[in-house]
Amino acid sequence: MTKARDLANAGTALGAVSATELAFVDGVTSAIQTQIDAKAPSSTAVTLTGTQTLTNKTLTNPVIASVVNNTLTSTTGDMIYASAANTPARLGIGSTSQVLTVAGGIPSWATPAGGVTFSGTRVRNSGSGILSIPNSTATALTFNTEDYDTDGIHSTSSNTSRFTVPSGKSGYWQISFFFNYDSVSGGVRSIYVYKNGSFNALISSTVPSATGDRTGSNNGTMTYNLAVADYIELYAFQNSGGSLNINTPDQYGNAEFTYQGA
């Protein structure tokens, strides 16, 4: 009676199962529940190999944010940049007051250059420093006194006509001057600028009046883009027919050679 009842019950149960549903267990060679129990539950970590496509999945351990935090942003203020194509790298936080710059093609922190700096010298001739300019001969003006000289631009012991660009100060330099000649009735009075020993420009020229009064002043300003070790000189020229002194209240003149740059 028991087997008859079981067969009857099985028949009733099988009647509710379709052929498609029965086909789902085709090929099963052992207990289905045992196989299911052997599979990793969803809460267990899974190791993926090869190329995987994850759709609408959440990586919970570790989360992507923690990977970035733990490897590329270990300190407050760190930054991420590409050290090469598709290669992220960490740029550690710089020091207070440093600025972000580029060195060798990658970002880096650096101390900013200082503000505008001044370099220059103001020179003149004092004592018995009146200079006699020969007729029709350009003559370098030398100076024996410095009112100031920030970087050894001028020397009162050697090359006293030269204004030399010091180390680290390449850029735009301005030369300016003021001179007076003794009075004479004829000829031209000129100041030339020489760069590195060669004539560069006529910067000032005067023609005296016919009365023979003091000829007035030679004064002027000129700006040059100069490199380190370039030097500038001022040359006087006159063709009055004889030698002629350059003269000012402080002997024969003064000149300034100045630079402002970052």
C-alpha contacts under 8 A as a table, 3 or more apart, distances in Angstrom:
res1	aa1	res2	aa2	distance
1	M	4	A	5.02
1	M	5	R	6.03
2	T	5	R	5.08
2	T	6	D	6.17
3	K	6	D	4.91
3	K	7	L	6.03
4	A	7	L	5.17
4	A	8	A	6.13
5	R	8	A	5.01
5	R	9	N	6.13
6	D	9	N	5.05
6	D	10	A	5.98
7	L	10	A	4.97
7	L	11	G	5.96
8	A	11	G	5.14
8	A	12	T	6.32
9	N	12	T	5.08
9	N	13	A	6.22
10	A	13	A	4.98
10	A	14	L	5.89
11	G	14	L	5.13
11	G	15	G	6.04
12	T	15	G	5.19
12	T	16	A	6.96
13	A	16	A	5.46
13	A	17	V	7.03
14	L	17	V	5.17
15	G	18	S	7.60
17	V	21	E	6.33
17	V	22	L	6.95
18	S	21	E	5.27
18	S	22	L	6.44
19	A	22	L	5.08
19	A	23	A	6.22
20	T	23	A	5.08
20	T	24	F	6.76
21	E	24	F	5.37
21	E	25	V	7.75
22	L	25	V	5.94
22	L	26	D	7.18
23	A	26	D	5.07
25	V	28	V	5.69
28	V	31	A	7.69
28	V	32	I	7.32
30	S	34	T	7.83
30	S	35	Q	7.72
31	A	34	T	5.41
31	A	35	Q	6.60
32	I	35	Q	5.20
32	I	36	I	6.29
33	Q	36	I	5.00
33	Q	37	D	6.08
34	T	37	D	5.12
34	T	38	A	6.35
35	Q	38	A	5.20
35	Q	39	K	6.83
36	I	39	K	5.44
37	D	40	A	7.85
40	A	43	S	7.99
40	A	44	T	6.17
41	P	44	T	5.65
42	S	45	A	7.91
48	L	52	Q	7.16
49	T	52	Q	7.32
54	L	57	K	5.94
59	L	62	P	6.77
59	L	63	V	5.52
59	L	64	I	7.27
60	T	63	V	4.99
62	P	66	S	6.42
62	P	67	V	6.86
63	V	66	S	5.47
63	V	67	V	6.71
64	I	67	V	5.12
64	I	68	V	6.51
65	A	68	V	5.27
65	A	69	N	6.10
66	S	69	N	4.83
66	S	70	N	5.85
67	V	70	N	5.36
67	V	71	T	6.17
68	V	71	T	5.47
68	V	72	L	5.40
68	V	73	T	6.49
69	N	72	L	5.93
69	N	73	T	4.89
69	N	74	S	6.08
70	N	73	T	6.41
70	N	74	S	5.77
71	T	74	S	6.44
72	L	78	D	7.60
72	L	79	M	7.68
72	L	80	I	6.64
72	L	89	A	6.67
72	L	90	R	5.06
73	T	76	T	7.18
73	T	77	G	7.82
73	T	78	D	5.23
73	T	79	M	6.68
73	T	80	I	7.49
73	T	90	R	6.79
73	T	92	G	7.96
74	S	78	D	7.05
75	T	78	D	5.67
75	T	92	G	7.23
75	T	93	I	7.35
76	T	93	I	7.26
77	G	92	G	7.18
77	G	93	I	5.00
78	D	90	R	6.77
78	D	91	L	5.73
78	D	92	G	4.64
78	D	93	I	4.81
79	M	90	R	5.84
79	M	91	L	5.04
79	M	92	G	6.49
79	M	93	I	7.22
80	I	88	P	6.45
80	I	89	A	5.62
80	I	90	R	4.85
80	I	91	L	6.03
81	Y	88	P	5.61
81	Y	89	A	5.42
81	Y	90	R	6.45
81	Y	91	L	7.02
81	Y	107	P	7.73
82	A	85	A	6.49
82	A	86	N	6.63
82	A	87	T	5.30
82	A	88	P	4.54
82	A	89	A	5.82
83	S	87	T	5.76
83	S	88	P	6.12
83	S	89	A	5.75
83	S	106	I	6.85
84	A	87	T	5.09
84	A	88	P	7.49
91	L	107	P	7.86
91	L	108	S	7.26
93	I	109	W	7.96
94	G	98	Q	6.30
94	G	99	V	7.93
94	G	109	W	5.53
94	G	110	A	7.78
95	S	98	Q	5.57
95	S	109	W	7.88
97	S	111	T	7.02
97	S	112	P	7.95
98	Q	109	W	6.05
98	Q	110	A	5.24
98	Q	111	T	4.59
98	Q	112	P	6.31
99	V	109	W	5.58
99	V	110	A	5.51
99	V	111	T	6.24
99	V	112	P	6.22
100	L	107	P	6.71
100	L	108	S	5.77
100	L	109	W	4.73
100	L	110	A	6.46
101	T	107	P	5.65
101	T	108	S	5.42
101	T	109	W	5.96
101	T	110	A	6.57
102	V	105	G	6.03
102	V	106	I	5.41
102	V	107	P	4.41
102	V	108	S	5.69
103	A	106	I	5.67
103	A	107	P	6.30
103	A	108	S	6.42
113	A	262	A	6.85
114	G	117	T	7.62
114	G	262	A	6.33
115	G	262	A	5.49
116	V	260	Q	6.32
116	V	261	G	5.16
116	V	262	A	4.53
117	T	260	Q	5.53
117	T	261	G	5.50
117	T	262	A	5.92
118	F	258	T	7.42
118	F	259	Y	5.81
118	F	260	Q	4.69
118	F	261	G	6.88
119	S	149	D	7.83
119	S	150	T	5.58
119	S	151	D	6.62
119	S	258	T	5.77
119	S	259	Y	5.12
119	S	260	Q	6.45
120	G	148	Y	7.71
120	G	149	D	5.85
120	G	150	T	5.71
120	G	151	D	7.13
120	G	153	I	6.94
120	G	256	E	7.24
120	G	257	F	5.40
120	G	258	T	4.00
120	G	259	Y	5.96
121	T	146	E	7.03
121	T	147	D	7.32
121	T	148	Y	5.29
121	T	149	D	4.16
121	T	150	T	6.47
121	T	153	I	6.56
121	T	154	H	6.96
121	T	256	E	5.69
121	T	257	F	5.48
121	T	258	T	6.40
122	R	146	E	5.80
122	R	147	D	5.39
122	R	148	Y	5.61
122	R	149	D	6.73
122	R	254	N	7.21
122	R	255	A	5.79
122	R	256	E	4.35
122	R	257	F	6.62
123	V	143	F	6.19
123	V	144	N	7.48
123	V	145	T	5.62
123	V	146	E	4.37
123	V	147	D	5.86
123	V	148	Y	7.45
123	V	254	N	5.59
123	V	255	A	5.49
123	V	256	E	6.41
124	R	143	F	5.30
124	R	144	N	6.52
124	R	145	T	5.37
124	R	146	E	6.48
124	R	147	D	7.71
124	R	250	D	7.56
124	R	251	Q	7.99
124	R	252	Y	7.67
124	R	253	G	5.79
124	R	254	N	4.25
124	R	255	A	6.52
125	N	128	S	7.98
125	N	129	G	5.24
125	N	130	I	7.35
125	N	142	T	7.79
125	N	143	F	5.04
125	N	144	N	5.21
125	N	145	T	5.67
125	N	250	D	6.89
125	N	251	Q	5.92
125	N	252	Y	6.39
125	N	253	G	6.61
125	N	254	N	7.12
126	S	129	G	5.55
126	S	144	N	6.84
126	S	145	T	6.49
126	S	250	D	6.15
126	S	251	Q	5.89
127	G	251	Q	7.31
128	S	251	Q	7.46
129	G	144	N	7.61
129	G	251	Q	6.17
129	G	252	Y	7.07
130	I	245	N	6.70
130	I	246	I	6.52
130	I	247	N	6.42
130	I	251	Q	5.40
130	I	252	Y	5.30
131	L	141	L	7.82
131	L	245	N	5.62
131	L	246	I	5.78
131	L	247	N	7.76
131	L	252	Y	6.53
132	S	243	S	6.18
132	S	244	L	5.47
132	S	245	N	4.32
132	S	246	I	6.51
133	I	137	T	7.38
133	I	138	A	7.84
133	I	139	T	6.47
133	I	236	A	7.01
133	I	237	F	7.02
133	I	238	Q	7.08
133	I	243	S	5.40
133	I	244	L	5.22
133	I	245	N	5.92
133	I	246	I	7.25
134	P	137	T	5.60
134	P	138	A	7.88
134	P	139	T	7.64
134	P	237	F	7.99
134	P	238	Q	7.44
134	P	242	G	6.57
134	P	243	S	4.37
134	P	244	L	6.63
135	N	237	F	7.68
135	N	238	Q	5.87
135	N	239	N	4.98
135	N	240	S	6.49
135	N	241	G	5.77
135	N	242	G	4.93
135	N	243	S	5.15
135	N	244	L	7.40
136	S	237	F	6.34
136	S	238	Q	5.60
136	S	239	N	4.68
136	S	240	S	7.97
136	S	241	G	7.86
137	T	237	F	5.99
137	T	238	Q	7.22
137	T	239	N	7.99
138	A	235	Y	5.81
138	A	236	A	5.48
138	A	237	F	4.60
138	A	238	Q	7.67
139	T	235	Y	5.07
139	T	236	A	5.27
139	T	237	F	6.53
140	A	161	S	6.30
140	A	233	E	6.86
140	A	234	L	5.90
140	A	235	Y	4.27
140	A	236	A	6.44
141	L	161	S	5.62
141	L	233	E	7.49
141	L	234	L	5.77
141	L	235	Y	5.60
141	L	236	A	6.68
142	T	160	T	5.12
142	T	161	S	4.22
142	T	162	R	7.92
143	F	146	E	7.87
143	F	156	T	6.82
143	F	160	T	5.70
143	F	161	S	6.34
144	N	156	T	5.18
144	N	157	S	8.00
144	N	160	T	7.05
145	T	156	T	6.65
146	E	149	D	6.57
146	E	154	H	7.99
146	E	156	T	7.68
149	D	152	G	5.93
149	D	153	I	6.38
149	D	154	H	6.98
150	T	153	I	7.30
151	D	166	P	6.54
152	G	155	S	6.88
152	G	166	P	7.29
153	I	163	F	5.45
153	I	164	T	5.08
153	I	165	V	6.34
153	I	166	P	6.34
154	H	159	N	7.94
154	H	160	T	6.72
154	H	161	S	7.90
154	H	162	R	6.20
154	H	163	F	5.14
154	H	164	T	6.61
155	S	158	S	5.76
155	S	159	N	6.43
155	S	160	T	5.39
155	S	162	R	7.63
156	T	159	N	7.63
156	T	160	T	5.34
157	S	160	T	6.47
159	N	162	R	5.56
161	S	233	E	5.78
161	S	234	L	7.21
162	R	231	Y	6.09
162	R	232	I	5.77
162	R	233	E	5.13
163	F	231	Y	5.29
163	F	232	I	5.17
163	F	233	E	6.46
163	F	257	F	6.91
164	T	228	V	7.87
164	T	229	A	5.79
164	T	230	D	5.79
164	T	231	Y	4.17
164	T	232	I	6.56
165	V	169	K	6.47
165	V	170	S	6.82
165	V	226	L	7.26
165	V	227	A	6.83
165	V	228	V	5.04
165	V	229	A	5.06
165	V	230	D	5.60
165	V	231	Y	6.19
166	P	169	K	5.77
166	P	170	S	7.73
166	P	228	V	5.71
166	P	229	A	6.23
167	S	170	S	7.53
167	S	228	V	5.58
167	S	229	A	7.36
168	G	228	V	6.84
169	K	227	A	7.57
169	K	228	V	6.39
169	K	259	Y	7.94
169	K	261	G	7.82
170	S	225	N	7.60
170	S	226	L	5.63
170	S	227	A	4.43
170	S	228	V	5.16
171	G	224	Y	7.96
171	G	225	N	5.21
171	G	226	L	5.41
171	G	227	A	6.48
171	G	259	Y	7.75
171	G	261	G	7.36
172	Y	223	T	6.50
172	Y	224	Y	5.38
172	Y	225	N	4.30
172	Y	226	L	6.16
172	Y	259	Y	6.42
172	Y	260	Q	7.65
172	Y	261	G	7.98
173	W	223	T	5.56
173	W	224	Y	5.29
173	W	225	N	6.32
173	W	226	L	6.80
173	W	257	F	6.89
173	W	258	T	5.62
173	W	259	Y	4.72
173	W	260	Q	7.61
174	Q	221	T	6.89
174	Q	222	M	5.64
174	Q	223	T	4.30
174	Q	224	Y	6.35
174	Q	256	E	7.90
174	Q	257	F	5.64
174	Q	258	T	5.30
174	Q	259	Y	6.42
175	I	221	T	5.63
175	I	222	M	5.42
175	I	223	T	6.34
175	I	255	A	7.31
175	I	256	E	5.77
175	I	257	F	4.53
175	I	258	T	6.65
176	S	219	N	7.36
176	S	220	G	5.60
176	S	221	T	4.20
176	S	222	M	6.50
176	S	255	A	5.68
176	S	256	E	5.28
176	S	257	F	6.55
177	F	218	N	7.85
177	F	219	N	5.35
177	F	220	G	5.81
177	F	221	T	6.80
177	F	253	G	7.57
177	F	254	N	5.78
177	F	255	A	4.11
177	F	256	E	6.23
178	F	217	S	6.79
178	F	218	N	5.83
178	F	219	N	4.34
178	F	220	G	7.02
178	F	253	G	5.83
178	F	254	N	5.73
178	F	255	A	6.49
179	F	217	S	5.47
179	F	218	N	5.03
179	F	219	N	6.21
179	F	246	I	6.74
179	F	247	N	6.84
179	F	248	T	6.44
179	F	252	Y	6.28
179	F	253	G	4.55
179	F	254	N	6.78
180	N	215	T	7.42
180	N	216	G	5.97
180	N	217	S	4.48
180	N	218	N	6.08
180	N	246	I	5.53
180	N	247	N	5.04
180	N	248	T	5.50
180	N	252	Y	6.73
180	N	253	G	6.92
181	Y	189	R	7.69
181	Y	214	R	7.26
181	Y	215	T	6.39
181	Y	216	G	7.05
181	Y	217	S	6.98
181	Y	244	L	7.04
181	Y	245	N	5.78
181	Y	246	I	4.15
181	Y	247	N	5.29
181	Y	248	T	7.78
181	Y	252	Y	7.82
182	D	214	R	5.96
182	D	215	T	6.90
182	D	244	L	6.57
182	D	245	N	5.63
182	D	246	I	6.10
182	D	247	N	6.09
183	S	208	P	7.98
183	S	212	G	6.06
183	S	213	D	5.30
183	S	214	R	3.65
183	S	215	T	5.15
183	S	216	G	7.97
184	V	208	P	7.09
184	V	212	G	4.89
184	V	213	D	6.59
184	V	214	R	6.66
184	V	215	T	6.75
184	V	240	S	7.15
185	S	208	P	6.05
185	S	209	S	6.38
185	S	210	A	5.43
185	S	211	T	6.22
185	S	212	G	3.83
185	S	213	D	7.06
185	S	240	S	7.67
186	G	207	V	7.69
186	G	208	P	6.32
186	G	209	S	7.80
186	G	210	A	7.14
186	G	212	G	7.55
186	G	239	N	7.87
186	G	240	S	5.17
186	G	241	G	7.85
187	G	207	V	6.56
187	G	208	P	7.06
187	G	238	Q	6.65
187	G	239	N	4.93
187	G	240	S	4.14
187	G	241	G	7.33
188	V	205	S	6.91
188	V	206	T	5.87
188	V	207	V	4.90
188	V	208	P	7.04
188	V	237	F	7.89
188	V	238	Q	5.46
188	V	239	N	5.79
188	V	240	S	6.75
189	R	205	S	5.49
189	R	206	T	5.19
189	R	207	V	6.45
189	R	218	N	7.56
189	R	236	A	7.59
189	R	237	F	5.91
189	R	238	Q	4.58
189	R	239	N	7.20
190	S	202	L	7.31
190	S	203	I	7.74
190	S	204	S	5.51
190	S	205	S	4.10
190	S	206	T	6.41
190	S	218	N	7.00
190	S	236	A	5.85
190	S	237	F	5.05
190	S	238	Q	6.28
191	I	202	L	6.27
191	I	203	I	5.92
191	I	204	S	5.17
191	I	205	S	6.40
191	I	218	N	6.96
191	I	234	L	6.62
191	I	235	Y	5.59
191	I	236	A	4.71
191	I	237	F	6.25
192	Y	199	F	7.17
192	Y	200	N	7.46
192	Y	201	A	5.76
192	Y	202	L	4.53
192	Y	203	I	5.66
192	Y	204	S	7.12
192	Y	234	L	5.77
192	Y	235	Y	4.95
192	Y	236	A	6.32
192	Y	237	F	7.57
193	V	199	F	6.29
193	V	200	N	5.60
193	V	201	A	5.24
193	V	202	L	6.34
193	V	203	I	6.58
193	V	232	I	6.99
193	V	233	E	5.91
193	V	234	L	4.93
193	V	235	Y	6.30
194	Y	197	G	5.78
194	Y	198	S	5.11
194	Y	199	F	4.36
194	Y	200	N	5.04
194	Y	201	A	7.06
194	Y	232	I	5.72
194	Y	233	E	5.07
194	Y	234	L	6.23
194	Y	235	Y	7.17
195	K	198	S	5.41
195	K	199	F	6.44
195	K	200	N	5.92
195	K	230	D	7.36
195	K	231	Y	5.94
195	K	232	I	4.77
195	K	233	E	6.55
196	N	230	D	6.02
196	N	231	Y	5.21
196	N	232	I	6.28
196	N	233	E	7.99
197	G	231	Y	7.90
197	G	232	I	7.79
197	G	233	E	7.62
202	L	205	S	7.55
203	I	220	G	6.33
203	I	221	T	7.45
203	I	222	M	7.35
204	S	218	N	5.90
204	S	219	N	6.28
204	S	220	G	6.02
205	S	218	N	6.49
206	T	215	T	7.52
206	T	216	G	7.88
206	T	217	S	7.69
206	T	218	N	6.81
207	V	215	T	7.27
208	P	212	G	7.04
208	P	213	D	7.64
208	P	214	R	7.63
208	P	215	T	4.80
208	P	216	G	7.69
209	S	212	G	6.08
209	S	213	D	6.85
209	S	215	T	6.95
210	A	213	D	7.98
212	G	215	T	7.53
226	L	230	D	6.13
227	A	230	D	5.61
238	Q	244	L	7.46
239	N	242	G	7.19
240	S	243	S	7.58
240	S	244	L	7.56
245	N	252	Y	7.69
246	I	251	Q	7.77
246	I	252	Y	4.78
246	I	253	G	7.31
247	N	250	D	7.74
247	N	251	Q	5.23
247	N	252	Y	3.77
247	N	253	G	6.54
248	T	251	Q	4.84
248	T	252	Y	4.76
248	T	253	G	5.56
249	P	252	Y	7.57
250	D	253	G	6.57
